[in-house]
Amino acid sequence: MEKKHILTGAHAAMKLRRMAYEILEENPDEAEIILAGILDSGLVVATQLKSILSQISAKQVHLISIRMDKQHPSEIIVDAPMDFDGRTIILVDDVTNSGKTLLYALKPFLECYPKKIQTLVLVERSHKAYPIHPDYVGLRLATTLLDHVCVEYEGGEITGAFMK
């Protein structure tokens, strides 16, 4: 099956920079932000986002990872358990398809009392089965149910995204 590129690495970097500024605009009074990247690709997106936020802001940005079986998300593991009470958490993934992954990844944070939980995806598809609507989106796509979107990365850098 042929790949149809929808984002180059340079375009992905521009979209991440724009989303970083949006995060700062939406959270002006927050001294710190927690970026929770969903393994694997979501953590790559969150890591690049943390780097950009560190360049453009004095806010303290924490990076944690979330591990889960995306097909059967019964156990969600946060790599760096911390006190999430009263803090702003941004849940990060590469692509949202049905919304299921983002919905289940919220579970560990709902056991605490965060001040705010926001969601961010590099690519949002238009076929939601779950009530998830990302707060920050790099690219919105109208796709068919048969389309599959993949984000490519190498050495911790996003190199592009394609649809097949």
Residue pairs with C-beta under 8 A, 6 or more apart in sequence:
1 164
2 164
3 162
3 163
3 164
4 162
4 163
4 164
5 160
5 161
5 162
6 123
6 139
6 141
6 149
6 161
6 162
6 163
7 15
7 122
7 123
7 138
7 139
7 151
7 158
7 160
7 161
8 160
9 157
9 158
9 159
9 160
11 160
12 122
12 138
12 151
12 158
12 159
12 160
12 161
13 48
13 158
15 122
15 138
15 139
16 45
16 48
16 49
16 52
16 122
16 138
16 158
17 52
18 138
19 49
19 120
19 136
19 137
19 138
20 49
20 52
20 53
20 56
20 57
21 56
22 136
23 33
23 49
23 53
23 90
23 118
23 120
23 136
24 53
24 56
24 57
24 59
26 118
26 135
27 33
27 59
27 88
27 116
30 59
30 88
30 115
31 59
31 60
32 59
32 60
32 61
32 62
32 87
32 88
33 53
33 59
33 60
33 61
33 62
33 88
33 89
33 90
34 61
34 62
34 63
34 64
34 82
34 84
34 87
34 88
34 89
34 90
35 46
35 49
35 50
35 61
35 62
35 63
35 64
35 90
35 92
36 46
36 64
36 65
36 66
36 78
36 89
36 90
36 91
36 92
36 105
36 109
37 43
37 44
37 45
37 46
37 47
37 63
37 64
37 65
37 66
37 92
37 93
38 65
38 66
38 68
38 91
38 92
38 93
38 101
38 102
38 105
39 65
39 66
39 67
39 68
41 93
41 94
41 95
41 151
41 153
42 66
42 92
42 93
42 94
43 65
43 92
44 94
44 151
44 153
44 156
44 157
44 158
45 92
45 93
45 94
45 120
45 121
45 122
45 151
45 158
46 63
46 65
46 92
47 63
47 156
48 156
48 157
48 158
49 92
49 120
50 61
50 63
53 59
53 61
54 61
62 80
62 82
64 78
64 79
64 80
64 82
65 78
65 79
65 80
66 76
66 77
66 78
66 79
66 91
66 105
66 108
67 76
67 77
67 79
68 75
68 76
68 77
68 101
68 104
68 105
69 75
70 100
70 101
73 100
73 101
73 104
73 105
76 104
76 105
76 107
76 108
78 108
83 112
84 109
84 112
84 113
84 114
85 112
85 113
85 114
86 113
86 114
86 115
87 114
87 115
88 114
88 115
88 116
88 117
88 118
89 109
89 114
89 116
89 117
89 118
90 117
90 118
90 119
90 120
90 135
90 136
91 102
91 105
91 106
91 109
91 117
91 118
91 119
91 120
92 119
92 120
92 121
93 101
93 102
93 105
93 119
93 120
93 121
93 122
94 121
94 122
94 123
94 151
94 161
95 121
95 122
95 123
95 124
95 125
95 149
95 150
95 151
95 161
96 102
96 121
96 123
96 124
96 125
96 128
96 132
96 134
97 125
97 127
97 149
98 127
98 128
98 129
98 130
99 128
99 129
99 130
99 131
99 132
100 129
100 130
102 119
102 121
102 130
102 132
102 134
103 130
103 131
103 132
106 117
109 117
118 135
118 136
119 132
119 133
119 134
119 135
119 136
120 134
120 135
120 136
120 137
121 134
121 136
121 137
121 138
122 138
122 139
122 151
122 158
122 161
123 137
123 138
123 139
123 140
123 141
123 149
123 151
123 161
124 134
124 137
124 139
124 140
124 141
125 141
125 143
125 147
125 149
126 140
126 141
126 142
126 143
127 143
127 145
139 161
141 149
141 163
143 149
143 163
147 163
147 164
148 163
148 164
149 161
149 162
149 163
150 161
150 162
150 163
150 164
151 158
151 160
151 161
152 158
152 159
152 160
152 161
152 162
153 159
